[in-house]
């Protein structure tokens, strides 16, 4: 069975975190939270997500449905 790999990237200058579950073509779309975008393929399958202003999470956790 092939390993599943997750790509995690953080940009401290932009205070931006990106987590990608599947390296397929897709696009980012809004969620119910202004800080979080979800990456989906053309069929709507979740490929990953991104979080803006990650340092603000020190105050309280962020919960979003994907």
PDB file of N, CA, C and O in Angstrom:
ATOM      1  N   UNK A   1       0.840  -1.187   0.000  1.00  0.00           N
ATOM      2  CA  UNK A   1       0.000   0.000   0.000  1.00  0.00           C
ATOM      3  C   UNK A   1       0.883   1.248   0.000  1.00  0.00           C
ATOM      4  O   UNK A   1       1.815   1.351   0.797  1.00  0.00           O
ATOM      5  N   UNK A   2       0.596   2.173  -0.874  1.00  0.00           N
ATOM      6  CA  UNK A   2       1.386   3.400  -0.991  1.00  0.00           C
ATOM      7  C   UNK A   2       1.129   4.320   0.205  1.00  0.00           C
ATOM      8  O   UNK A   2       0.013   4.418   0.716  1.00  0.00           O
ATOM      9  N   UNK A   3       2.195   4.983   0.628  1.00  0.00           N
ATOM     10  CA  UNK A   3       2.072   5.938   1.726  1.00  0.00           C
ATOM     11  C   UNK A   3       1.289   7.162   1.282  1.00  0.00           C
ATOM     12  O   UNK A   3       1.418   7.610   0.143  1.00  0.00           O
ATOM     13  N   UNK A   4       0.479   7.697   2.178  1.00  0.00           N
ATOM     14  CA  UNK A   4      -0.171   8.991   1.953  1.00  0.00           C
ATOM     15  C   UNK A   4       0.773  10.049   2.479  1.00  0.00           C
ATOM     16  O   UNK A   4       1.319   9.913   3.574  1.00  0.00           O
ATOM     17  N   UNK A   5       0.964  11.088   1.715  1.00  0.00           N
ATOM     18  CA  UNK A   5       1.849  12.159   2.146  1.00  0.00           C
ATOM     19  C   UNK A   5       1.062  13.450   2.236  1.00  0.00           C
ATOM     20  O   UNK A   5       0.154  13.698   1.442  1.00  0.00           O
ATOM     21  N   UNK A   6       1.419  14.265   3.208  1.00  0.00           N
ATOM     22  CA  UNK A   6       0.786  15.562   3.412  1.00  0.00           C
ATOM     23  C   UNK A   6       1.861  16.631   3.244  1.00  0.00           C
ATOM     24  O   UNK A   6       2.952  16.511   3.802  1.00  0.00           O
ATOM     25  N   UNK A   7       1.557  17.667   2.481  1.00  0.00           N
ATOM     26  CA  UNK A   7       2.489  18.780   2.291  1.00  0.00           C
ATOM     27  C   UNK A   7       2.041  19.923   3.198  1.00  0.00           C
ATOM     28  O   UNK A   7       0.902  20.383   3.116  1.00  0.00           O
ATOM     29  N   UNK A   8       2.949  20.375   4.064  1.00  0.00           N
ATOM     30  CA  UNK A   8       2.649  21.468   4.988  1.00  0.00           C
ATOM     31  C   UNK A   8       3.666  22.570   4.741  1.00  0.00           C
ATOM     32  O   UNK A   8       4.872  22.325   4.738  1.00  0.00           O
ATOM     33  N   UNK A   9       3.172  23.782   4.534  1.00  0.00           N
ATOM     34  CA  UNK A   9       4.044  24.908   4.240  1.00  0.00           C
ATOM     35  C   UNK A   9       3.594  26.111   5.063  1.00  0.00           C
ATOM     36  O   UNK A   9       2.407  26.430   5.116  1.00  0.00           O
ATOM     37  N   UNK A  10       4.557  26.775   5.703  1.00  0.00           N
ATOM     38  CA  UNK A  10       4.259  27.969   6.485  1.00  0.00           C
ATOM     39  C   UNK A  10       5.124  29.120   5.992  1.00  0.00           C
ATOM     40  O   UNK A  10       6.332  28.967   5.814  1.00  0.00           O
ATOM     41  N   UNK A  11       4.501  30.272   5.772  1.00  0.00           N
ATOM     42  CA  UNK A  11       5.202  31.485   5.374  1.00  0.00           C
ATOM     43  C   UNK A  11       5.126  32.457   6.544  1.00  0.00           C
ATOM     44  O   UNK A  11       4.094  33.099   6.736  1.00  0.00           O
ATOM     45  N   UNK A  12       6.203  32.584   7.339  1.00  0.00           N
ATOM     46  CA  UNK A  12       6.163  33.465   8.504  1.00  0.00           C
ATOM     47  C   UNK A  12       5.964  34.933   8.148  1.00  0.00           C
ATOM     48  O   UNK A  12       5.338  35.679   8.901  1.00  0.00           O
ATOM     49  N   UNK A  13       6.495  35.347   7.005  1.00  0.00           N
ATOM     50  CA  UNK A  13       6.351  36.740   6.590  1.00  0.00           C
ATOM     51  C   UNK A  13       4.882  37.077   6.296  1.00  0.00           C
ATOM     52  O   UNK A  13       4.398  38.148   6.664  1.00  0.00           O
ATOM     53  N   UNK A  14       4.191  36.163   5.638  1.00  0.00           N
ATOM     54  CA  UNK A  14       2.781  36.371   5.308  1.00  0.00           C
ATOM     55  C   UNK A  14       1.835  35.847   6.381  1.00  0.00           C
ATOM     56  O   UNK A  14       0.623  36.050   6.299  1.00  0.00           O
ATOM     57  N   UNK A  15       2.404  35.157   7.413  1.00  0.00           N
ATOM     58  CA  UNK A  15       1.612  34.560   8.496  1.00  0.00           C
ATOM     59  C   UNK A  15       0.539  33.641   7.902  1.00  0.00           C
ATOM     60  O   UNK A  15      -0.645  33.746   8.225  1.00  0.00           O
ATOM     61  N   UNK A  16       0.993  32.732   7.018  1.00  0.00           N
ATOM     62  CA  UNK A  16       0.120  31.907   6.186  1.00  0.00           C
ATOM     63  C   UNK A  16       0.542  30.443   6.289  1.00  0.00           C
ATOM     64  O   UNK A  16       1.725  30.127   6.162  1.00  0.00           O
ATOM     65  N   UNK A  17      -0.413  29.559   6.516  1.00  0.00           N
ATOM     66  CA  UNK A  17      -0.177  28.117   6.587  1.00  0.00           C
ATOM     67  C   UNK A  17      -0.980  27.428   5.498  1.00  0.00           C
ATOM     68  O   UNK A  17      -2.149  27.745   5.281  1.00  0.00           O
ATOM     69  N   UNK A  18      -0.344  26.479   4.814  1.00  0.00           N
ATOM     70  CA  UNK A  18      -1.049  25.708   3.789  1.00  0.00           C
ATOM     71  C   UNK A  18      -0.794  24.227   4.050  1.00  0.00           C
ATOM     72  O   UNK A  18       0.347  23.812   4.253  1.00  0.00           O
ATOM     73  N   UNK A  19      -1.868  23.432   4.041  1.00  0.00           N
ATOM     74  CA  UNK A  19      -1.782  21.989   4.232  1.00  0.00           C
ATOM     75  C   UNK A  19      -2.472  21.342   3.037  1.00  0.00           C
ATOM     76  O   UNK A  19      -3.652  21.585   2.783  1.00  0.00           O
ATOM     77  N   UNK A  20      -1.720  20.510   2.300  1.00  0.00           N
ATOM     78  CA  UNK A  20      -2.260  19.855   1.111  1.00  0.00           C
ATOM     79  C   UNK A  20      -2.223  18.344   1.322  1.00  0.00           C
ATOM     80  O   UNK A  20      -1.166  17.767   1.577  1.00  0.00           O
ATOM     81  N   UNK A  21      -3.392  17.711   1.212  1.00  0.00           N
ATOM     82  CA  UNK A  21      -3.525  16.266   1.395  1.00  0.00           C
ATOM     83  C   UNK A  21      -3.258  15.500   0.115  1.00  0.00           C
ATOM     84  O   UNK A  21      -2.751  14.379   0.155  1.00  0.00           O
ATOM     85  N   UNK A  22      -3.592  16.090  -1.016  1.00  0.00           N
ATOM     86  CA  UNK A  22      -3.503  15.398  -2.291  1.00  0.00           C
ATOM     87  C   UNK A  22      -2.985  16.349  -3.358  1.00  0.00           C
ATOM     88  O   UNK A  22      -3.558  17.420  -3.559  1.00  0.00           O
ATOM     89  N   UNK A  23      -1.924  15.980  -4.037  1.00  0.00           N
ATOM     90  CA  UNK A  23      -1.272  16.828  -5.040  1.00  0.00           C
ATOM     91  C   UNK A  23      -1.990  16.729  -6.391  1.00  0.00           C
ATOM     92  O   UNK A  23      -1.399  16.302  -7.383  1.00  0.00           O
ATOM     93  N   UNK A  24      -3.234  17.116  -6.425  1.00  0.00           N
ATOM     94  CA  UNK A  24      -4.018  17.113  -7.658  1.00  0.00           C
ATOM     95  C   UNK A  24      -4.368  18.549  -8.032  1.00  0.00           C
ATOM     96  O   UNK A  24      -4.336  19.435  -7.178  1.00  0.00           O
ATOM     97  N   UNK A  25      -4.699  18.789  -9.288  1.00  0.00           N
ATOM     98  CA  UNK A  25      -5.154  20.131  -9.677  1.00  0.00           C
ATOM     99  C   UNK A  25      -6.437  20.491  -8.937  1.00  0.00           C
ATOM    100  O   UNK A  25      -7.315  19.651  -8.743  1.00  0.00           O
ATOM    101  N   UNK A  26      -6.529  21.730  -8.535  1.00  0.00           N
ATOM    102  CA  UNK A  26      -7.715  22.197  -7.831  1.00  0.00           C
ATOM    103  C   UNK A  26      -7.669  23.699  -7.656  1.00  0.00           C
ATOM    104  O   UNK A  26      -6.832  24.383  -8.245  1.00  0.00           O
ATOM    105  N   UNK A  27      -8.562  24.195  -6.852  1.00  0.00           N
ATOM    106  CA  UNK A  27      -8.626  25.638  -6.610  1.00  0.00           C
ATOM    107  C   UNK A  27      -9.079  25.881  -5.171  1.00  0.00           C
ATOM    108  O   UNK A  27      -9.704  25.025  -4.545  1.00  0.00           O
ATOM    109  N   UNK A  28      -8.748  27.072  -4.663  1.00  0.00           N
ATOM    110  CA  UNK A  28      -9.152  27.439  -3.310  1.00  0.00           C
ATOM    111  C   UNK A  28     -10.501  28.149  -3.360  1.00  0.00           C
ATOM    112  O   UNK A  28     -10.765  28.954  -4.253  1.00  0.00           O
ATOM    113  N   UNK A  29     -11.346  27.832  -2.384  1.00  0.00           N
ATOM    114  CA  UNK A  29     -12.633  28.516  -2.260  1.00  0.00           C
ATOM    115  C   UNK A  29     -12.856  28.891  -0.794  1.00  0.00           C
ATOM    116  O   UNK A  29     -12.263  28.310   0.115  1.00  0.00           O
ATOM    117  N   UNK A  30     -13.718  29.867  -0.600  1.00  0.00           N
ATOM    118  CA  UNK A  30     -13.994  30.376   0.744  1.00  0.00           C
ATOM    119  C   UNK A  30     -14.705  29.338   1.605  1.00  0.00           C
ATOM    120  O   UNK A  30     -15.379  28.443   1.096  1.00  0.00           O
ATOM    121  N   UNK A  31     -14.540  29.477   2.914  1.00  0.00           N
ATOM    122  CA  UNK A  31     -15.293  28.695   3.890  1.00  0.00           C
ATOM    123  C   UNK A  31     -16.122  29.676   4.714  1.00  0.00           C
ATOM    124  O   UNK A  31     -16.187  30.861   4.387  1.00  0.00           O
ATOM    125  N   UNK A  32     -16.746  29.195   5.763  1.00  0.00           N
ATOM    126  CA  UNK A  32     -17.540  30.066   6.635  1.00  0.00           C
ATOM    127  C   UNK A  32     -16.656  30.975   7.478  1.00  0.00           C
ATOM    128  O   UNK A  32     -17.152  31.905   8.115  1.00  0.00           O
ATOM    129  N   UNK A  33     -15.357  30.718   7.488  1.00  0.00           N
ATOM    130  CA  UNK A  33     -14.397  31.526   8.253  1.00  0.00           C
ATOM    131  C   UNK A  33     -13.523  32.320   7.288  1.00  0.00           C
ATOM    132  O   UNK A  33     -12.963  31.751   6.351  1.00  0.00           O
ATOM    133  N   UNK A  34     -13.402  33.627   7.506  1.00  0.00           N
ATOM    134  CA  UNK A  34     -12.593  34.489   6.635  1.00  0.00           C
ATOM    135  C   UNK A  34     -11.123  34.083   6.602  1.00  0.00           C
ATOM    136  O   UNK A  34     -10.435  34.360   5.619  1.00  0.00           O
ATOM    137  N   UNK A  35     -10.630  33.435   7.648  1.00  0.00           N
ATOM    138  CA  UNK A  35      -9.223  33.065   7.743  1.00  0.00           C
ATOM    139  C   UNK A  35      -8.889  31.778   6.999  1.00  0.00           C
ATOM    140  O   UNK A  35      -7.717  31.521   6.722  1.00  0.00           O
ATOM    141  N   UNK A  36      -9.885  30.967   6.671  1.00  0.00           N
ATOM    142  CA  UNK A  36      -9.630  29.636   6.122  1.00  0.00           C
ATOM    143  C   UNK A  36     -10.213  29.495   4.719  1.00  0.00           C
ATOM    144  O   UNK A  36     -11.359  29.863   4.461  1.00  0.00           O
ATOM    145  N   UNK A  37      -9.390  28.950   3.821  1.00  0.00           N
ATOM    146  CA  UNK A  37      -9.831  28.606   2.469  1.00  0.00           C
ATOM    147  C   UNK A  37      -9.627  27.101   2.310  1.00  0.00           C
ATOM    148  O   UNK A  37      -8.674  26.544   2.853  1.00  0.00           O
ATOM    149  N   UNK A  38     -10.506  26.451   1.577  1.00  0.00           N
ATOM    150  CA  UNK A  38     -10.324  25.029   1.325  1.00  0.00           C
ATOM    151  C   UNK A  38      -9.941  24.825  -0.132  1.00  0.00           C
ATOM    152  O   UNK A  38     -10.454  25.507  -1.020  1.00  0.00           O
ATOM    153  N   UNK A  39      -9.031  23.875  -0.374  1.00  0.00           N
ATOM    154  CA  UNK A  39      -8.649  23.546  -1.749  1.00  0.00           C
ATOM    155  C   UNK A  39      -9.452  22.321  -2.159  1.00  0.00           C
ATOM    156  O   UNK A  39      -9.459  21.308  -1.459  1.00  0.00           O
ATOM    157  N   UNK A  40     -10.124  22.422  -3.292  1.00  0.00           N
ATOM    158  CA  UNK A  40     -10.967  21.331  -3.787  1.00  0.00           C
ATOM    159  C   UNK A  40     -10.661  21.049  -5.260  1.00  0.00           C
ATOM    160  O   UNK A  40     -10.121  21.895  -5.973  1.00  0.00           O
ATOM    161  N   UNK A  41     -11.018  19.839  -5.695  1.00  0.00           N
ATOM    162  CA  UNK A  41     -10.910  19.530  -7.115  1.00  0.00           C
ATOM    163  C   UNK A  41     -12.225  19.877  -7.801  1.00  0.00           C
ATOM    164  O   UNK A  41     -13.142  20.391  -7.160  1.00  0.00           O
ATOM    165  N   UNK A  42     -12.324  19.602  -9.086  1.00  0.00           N
ATOM    166  CA  UNK A  42     -13.528  19.952  -9.843  1.00  0.00           C
ATOM    167  C   UNK A  42     -14.775  19.232  -9.349  1.00  0.00           C
ATOM    168  O   UNK A  42     -15.890  19.705  -9.567  1.00  0.00           O
ATOM    169  N   UNK A  43     -14.596  18.081  -8.680  1.00  0.00           N
ATOM    170  CA  UNK A  43     -15.735  17.318  -8.146  1.00  0.00           C
ATOM    171  C   UNK A  43     -16.104  17.761  -6.733  1.00  0.00           C
ATOM    172  O   UNK A  43     -17.067  17.255  -6.157  1.00  0.00           O
ATOM    173  N   UNK A  44     -15.337  18.710  -6.164  1.00  0.00           N
ATOM    174  CA  UNK A  44     -15.626  19.204  -4.817  1.00  0.00           C
ATOM    175  C   UNK A  44     -14.945  18.433  -3.704  1.00  0.00           C
ATOM    176  O   UNK A  44     -15.217  18.681  -2.530  1.00  0.00           O
ATOM    177  N   UNK A  45     -14.050  17.487  -4.053  1.00  0.00           N
ATOM    178  CA  UNK A  45     -13.314  16.728  -3.040  1.00  0.00           C
ATOM    179  C   UNK A  45     -12.251  17.609  -2.396  1.00  0.00           C
ATOM    180  O   UNK A  45     -11.565  18.358  -3.091  1.00  0.00           O
ATOM    181  N   UNK A  46     -12.108  17.528  -1.089  1.00  0.00           N
ATOM    182  CA  UNK A  46     -11.133  18.339  -0.360  1.00  0.00           C
ATOM    183  C   UNK A  46      -9.719  17.849  -0.645  1.00  0.00           C
ATOM    184  O   UNK A  46      -9.412  16.670  -0.466  1.00  0.00           O
ATOM    185  N   UNK A  47      -8.862  18.762  -1.088  1.00  0.00           N
ATOM    186  CA  UNK A  47      -7.463  18.458  -1.362  1.00  0.00           C
ATOM    187  C   UNK A  47      -6.547  19.064  -0.305  1.00  0.00           C
ATOM    188  O   UNK A  47      -5.392  18.658  -0.180  1.00  0.00           O
ATOM    189  N   UNK A  48      -7.054  20.033   0.456  1.00  0.00           N
ATOM    190  CA  UNK A  48      -6.251  20.694   1.467  1.00  0.00           C
ATOM    191  C   UNK A  48      -6.934  21.950   1.951  1.00  0.00           C
ATOM    192  O   UNK A  48      -8.107  22.190   1.663  1.00  0.00           O
ATOM    193  N   UNK A  49      -6.179  22.759   2.698  1.00  0.00           N
ATOM    194  CA  UNK A  49      -6.723  24.012   3.202  1.00  0.00           C
ATOM    195  C   UNK A  49      -5.598  24.987   3.493  1.00  0.00           C
ATOM    196  O   UNK A  49      -4.435  24.594   3.596  1.00  0.00           O
ATOM    197  N   UNK A  50      -5.946  26.259   3.627  1.00  0.00           N
ATOM    198  CA  UNK A  50      -4.976  27.284   4.001  1.00  0.00           C
ATOM    199  C   UNK A  50      -5.564  28.139   5.114  1.00  0.00           C
ATOM    200  O   UNK A  50      -6.780  28.297   5.230  1.00  0.00           O
ATOM    201  N   UNK A  51      -4.657  28.694   5.937  1.00  0.00           N
ATOM    202  CA  UNK A  51      -5.072  29.531   7.062  1.00  0.00           C
ATOM    203  C   UNK A  51      -4.278  30.832   7.014  1.00  0.00           C
ATOM    204  O   UNK A  51      -3.048  30.810   6.983  1.00  0.00           O
ATOM    205  N   UNK A  52      -4.970  31.951   7.008  1.00  0.00           N
ATOM    206  CA  UNK A  52      -4.347  33.270   7.080  1.00  0.00           C
ATOM    207  C   UNK A  52      -4.252  33.700   8.539  1.00  0.00           C
ATOM    208  O   UNK A  52      -5.023  33.226   9.373  1.00  0.00           O
ATOM    209  N   UNK A  53      -3.332  34.577   8.851  1.00  0.00           N
ATOM    210  CA  UNK A  53      -3.157  35.114  10.204  1.00  0.00           C
ATOM    211  C   UNK A  53      -3.057  33.990  11.242  1.00  0.00           C
ATOM    212  O   UNK A  53      -3.778  33.985  12.240  1.00  0.00           O
ATOM    213  N   UNK A  54      -2.153  33.041  10.991  1.00  0.00           N
ATOM    214  CA  UNK A  54      -1.977  31.884  11.871  1.00  0.00           C
ATOM    215  C   UNK A  54      -1.597  32.314  13.284  1.00  0.00           C
ATOM    216  O   UNK A  54      -2.030  31.687  14.251  1.00  0.00           O
ATOM    217  N   UNK A  55      -0.807  33.358  13.423  1.00  0.00           N
ATOM    218  CA  UNK A  55      -0.372  33.790  14.762  1.00  0.00           C
ATOM    219  C   UNK A  55      -1.538  34.221  15.636  1.00  0.00           C
ATOM    220  O   UNK A  55      -1.407  34.228  16.860  1.00  0.00           O
ATOM    221  N   UNK A  56      -2.668  34.578  15.051  1.00  0.00           N
ATOM    222  CA  UNK A  56      -3.835  34.977  15.852  1.00  0.00           C
ATOM    223  C   UNK A  56      -4.457  33.785  16.579  1.00  0.00           C
ATOM    224  O   UNK A  56      -5.290  33.966  17.467  1.00  0.00           O
ATOM    225  N   UNK A  57      -4.059  32.578  16.209  1.00  0.00           N
ATOM    226  CA  UNK A  57      -4.617  31.381  16.844  1.00  0.00           C
ATOM    227  C   UNK A  57      -4.043  31.141  18.234  1.00  0.00           C
ATOM    228  O   UNK A  57      -4.468  30.215  18.924  1.00  0.00           O
ATOM    229  N   UNK A  58      -3.089  31.959  18.654  1.00  0.00           N
ATOM    230  CA  UNK A  58      -2.543  31.855  20.008  1.00  0.00           C
ATOM    231  C   UNK A  58      -3.626  32.139  21.043  1.00  0.00           C
ATOM    232  O   UNK A  58      -3.607  31.573  22.136  1.00  0.00           O
ATOM    233  N   UNK A  59      -4.557  33.003  20.705  1.00  0.00           N
ATOM    234  CA  UNK A  59      -5.605  33.418  21.643  1.00  0.00           C
ATOM    235  C   UNK A  59      -6.694  32.367  21.808  1.00  0.00           C
ATOM    236  O   UNK A  59      -7.175  32.139  22.918  1.00  0.00           O
ATOM    237  N   UNK A  60      -7.079  31.737  20.725  1.00  0.00           N
ATOM    238  CA  UNK A  60      -8.163  30.751  20.781  1.00  0.00           C
ATOM    239  C   UNK A  60      -8.060  29.829  19.554  1.00  0.00           C
ATOM    240  O   UNK A  60      -7.613  30.258  18.490  1.00  0.00           O
ATOM    241  N   UNK A  61      -8.471  28.582  19.706  1.00  0.00           N
ATOM    242  CA  UNK A  61      -8.435  27.677  18.548  1.00  0.00           C
ATOM    243  C   UNK A  61      -9.465  28.084  17.499  1.00  0.00           C
ATOM    244  O   UNK A  61     -10.441  28.774  17.793  1.00  0.00           O
ATOM    245  N   UNK A  62      -9.226  27.652  16.303  1.00  0.00           N
ATOM    246  CA  UNK A  62     -10.106  27.951  15.182  1.00  0.00           C
ATOM    247  C   UNK A  62     -10.778  26.649  14.773  1.00  0.00           C
ATOM    248  O   UNK A  62     -10.105  25.629  14.622  1.00  0.00           O
ATOM    249  N   UNK A  63     -12.090  26.668  14.592  1.00  0.00           N
ATOM    250  CA  UNK A  63     -12.815  25.478  14.175  1.00  0.00           C
ATOM    251  C   UNK A  63     -13.652  25.810  12.942  1.00  0.00           C
ATOM    252  O   UNK A  63     -14.446  26.751  12.950  1.00  0.00           O
ATOM    253  N   UNK A  64     -13.459  25.021  11.880  1.00  0.00           N
ATOM    254  CA  UNK A  64     -14.128  25.271  10.609  1.00  0.00           C
ATOM    255  C   UNK A  64     -14.526  23.929  10.003  1.00  0.00           C
ATOM    256  O   UNK A  64     -13.752  22.973  10.046  1.00  0.00           O
ATOM    257  N   UNK A  65     -15.718  23.856   9.447  1.00  0.00           N
ATOM    258  CA  UNK A  65     -16.132  22.657   8.730  1.00  0.00           C
ATOM    259  C   UNK A  65     -15.622  22.748   7.301  1.00  0.00           C
ATOM    260  O   UNK A  65     -15.802  23.770   6.639  1.00  0.00           O
ATOM    261  N   UNK A  66     -14.986  21.683   6.823  1.00  0.00           N
ATOM    262  CA  UNK A  66     -14.498  21.634   5.434  1.00  0.00           C
ATOM    263  C   UNK A  66     -15.380  20.708   4.636  1.00  0.00           C
ATOM    264  O   UNK A  66     -15.153  20.517   3.441  1.00  0.00           O
TER     265      UNK A  66
END
